[in-house]
Amino acid sequence: MNLRLRGKRAIVTGSSSGIGGGIAKTLANEGATVIVHGRNKTEATKVADRIIAEGGKAYVIAGDLIKDDSAEHIANEALQQLGGLDILINNAAAYVNRGWTEATANHWGELYNANVLSAVRMIRLFVPYMKKQNWGRIIQMASGEATQPFAFMPDYAATKAALVNLTVSLSKELANTGITVNTISPGIIVTPGVERFYREMATSKSWATENWDEIEKHVVREVLHNPVGRLGRVEEVANFVAYVASPLADYINGANLRIDGGSTAVIN
Ligand SMILES: NC(=O)c1ccc[n+]([C@@H]2O[C@H](COP(=O)([O-])OP(=O)(O)OC[C@H]3O[C@@H](n4cnc5c(N)ncnc54)[C@H](OP(=O)(O)O)[C@@H]3O)[C@@H](O)[C@H]2O)c1
């Protein structure tokens, strides 16, 4: 299938690692020019270098999204490098392993700023350019936790629910502009960060193994079961995102699209 992404210009926030890095790589493989972004310039540069080595086009922009001025700087630099923007992937997010007892109201506020307002900043900065060209794609990376939260990390789950919600509102606001707005909600996807997280859990739960395949089986059995019977892979999410970001997906709008092996037990 030709995704018709050749020549499209994209920014993937938080693509210096994990899922974002995979999305940037896939979009570039499909012919898009991508901005690889993160706070860690060294890691972002490694991702961009790999893309370029494989024949793709990528630029690096480093910066924090939690403040208006640095977000503006990132957007301006991206517009300058690319001469406009077609695809915005709001992927950057933080998560902290804490529960209701540890998470203070301040923690909730800080995480809301990092995970929700960062996306809002990017949307506000890029939408005027997308409107002018009568085409655009805005994709928020949410999570299965948006609709089926765990008892732990309640502040994180709530930020993901907010993204699902604002996506629907924005899709209505941008009616008849050629811009679609969607969220993608992954289940547990194996990234270096997720691997670290569950290796720590393995110690605290006495799963008595350092073997990742064994730990993964424990996670599927005891943390989040899914009928496929394994955790997700970065490439699977990246391929899905690339399709939704492509012109082939013109009629997908205002949706919360799950990629979780079936772990979210709902009929719609
Ligand atoms: N992995 C999963 O199982 C899973 C499941 C469901 C949803 N998700 C969602 O998918 C997305 C990617 O997750 P991941 O696991 O790949 O995460 P990750 O490996 O921890 O990567 C997060 C990225 O976001 C960037 N970032 C974080 N806070 C930032 C800030 N304030 N300003 C700028 N950049 C910031 C990080 O940049 P630096 O490191 O360079 O600072 C990094 O590139 C997130 O939205 C996450 O919530 C992940």
The ligand as a MOL file (V3000), in Angstrom:
LIG
                    3D

  0  0  0     0  0            999 V3000
M  V30 BEGIN CTAB
M  V30 COUNTS 48 52 0 0 0
M  V30 BEGIN ATOM
M  V30 1 N 5.0590 2.6660 26.0590 0
M  V30 2 C 3.8150 2.3590 26.4130 0
M  V30 3 O 3.5140 1.2360 26.8650 0
M  V30 4 C 2.7130 3.3520 26.2140 0
M  V30 5 C 1.4020 2.9130 26.3920 0
M  V30 6 C 0.3670 3.7880 26.1930 0
M  V30 7 C 0.6290 5.0770 25.8190 0
M  V30 8 N 1.9120 5.4960 25.6560 0 CHG=1
M  V30 9 C 2.1300 6.8770 25.2530 0
M  V30 10 O 2.9430 6.8920 24.0820 0
M  V30 11 C 3.8030 8.0310 24.1000 0
M  V30 12 C 5.2560 7.5940 24.0130 0
M  V30 13 O 5.5440 6.7390 25.1020 0
M  V30 14 P 6.9640 6.0470 25.3040 0
M  V30 15 O 6.7410 4.8890 26.1650 0
M  V30 16 O 7.6350 5.8980 23.9960 0 CHG=-1
M  V30 17 O 7.6900 7.1870 26.1750 0
M  V30 18 P 9.2410 7.5130 26.4250 0
M  V30 19 O 10.1220 6.4660 25.8490 0
M  V30 20 O 9.3420 7.8180 27.8680 0
M  V30 21 O 9.4530 8.8320 25.5900 0
M  V30 22 C 8.8450 10.0120 25.9560 0
M  V30 23 C 9.3180 11.0860 25.0360 0
M  V30 24 O 8.6900 12.3060 25.4020 0
M  V30 25 C 9.6710 13.3070 25.5800 0
M  V30 26 N 9.2110 14.2460 26.5870 0
M  V30 27 C 8.6880 13.9610 27.7840 0
M  V30 28 N 8.3710 15.0840 28.4330 0
M  V30 29 C 8.7170 16.1050 27.6160 0
M  V30 30 C 8.6550 17.5080 27.7160 0
M  V30 31 N 8.1980 18.1140 28.8030 0
M  V30 32 N 9.0850 18.2630 26.6890 0
M  V30 33 C 9.5810 17.6790 25.5860 0
M  V30 34 N 9.6810 16.3550 25.4260 0
M  V30 35 C 9.2570 15.5750 26.4300 0
M  V30 36 C 10.9340 12.5720 25.9590 0
M  V30 37 O 12.0300 13.3770 25.5920 0
M  V30 38 P 13.4780 13.3430 26.3280 0
M  V30 39 O 13.6600 11.9440 26.8400 0
M  V30 40 O 14.4090 13.6860 25.2160 0
M  V30 41 O 13.4150 14.3280 27.3820 0
M  V30 42 C 10.8250 11.3220 25.1050 0
M  V30 43 O 11.2810 11.5720 23.7970 0
M  V30 44 C 3.4780 8.7760 25.3860 0
M  V30 45 O 2.4930 9.7350 25.1260 0
M  V30 46 C 2.8980 7.7020 26.2820 0
M  V30 47 O 2.0600 8.2160 27.2730 0
M  V30 48 C 2.9670 4.6610 25.8560 0
M  V30 END ATOM
M  V30 BEGIN BOND
M  V30 1 1 1 2
M  V30 2 2 2 3
M  V30 3 1 2 4
M  V30 4 1 4 5
M  V30 5 2 4 48
M  V30 6 2 5 6
M  V30 7 1 6 7
M  V30 8 2 7 8
M  V30 9 1 8 9
M  V30 10 1 8 48
M  V30 11 1 9 10
M  V30 12 1 9 46
M  V30 13 1 10 11
M  V30 14 1 11 12
M  V30 15 1 11 44
M  V30 16 1 12 13
M  V30 17 1 13 14
M  V30 18 2 14 15
M  V30 19 1 14 16
M  V30 20 1 14 17
M  V30 21 1 17 18
M  V30 22 2 18 19
M  V30 23 1 18 20
M  V30 24 1 18 21
M  V30 25 1 21 22
M  V30 26 1 22 23
M  V30 27 1 23 24
M  V30 28 1 23 42
M  V30 29 1 24 25
M  V30 30 1 25 26
M  V30 31 1 25 36
M  V30 32 1 26 27
M  V30 33 1 26 35
M  V30 34 2 27 28
M  V30 35 1 28 29
M  V30 36 1 29 30
M  V30 37 2 29 35
M  V30 38 1 30 31
M  V30 39 2 30 32
M  V30 40 1 32 33
M  V30 41 2 33 34
M  V30 42 1 34 35
M  V30 43 1 36 37
M  V30 44 1 36 42
M  V30 45 1 37 38
M  V30 46 2 38 39
M  V30 47 1 38 40
M  V30 48 1 38 41
M  V30 49 1 42 43
M  V30 50 1 44 45
M  V30 51 1 44 46
M  V30 52 1 46 47
M  V30 END BOND
M  V30 END CTAB
M  END
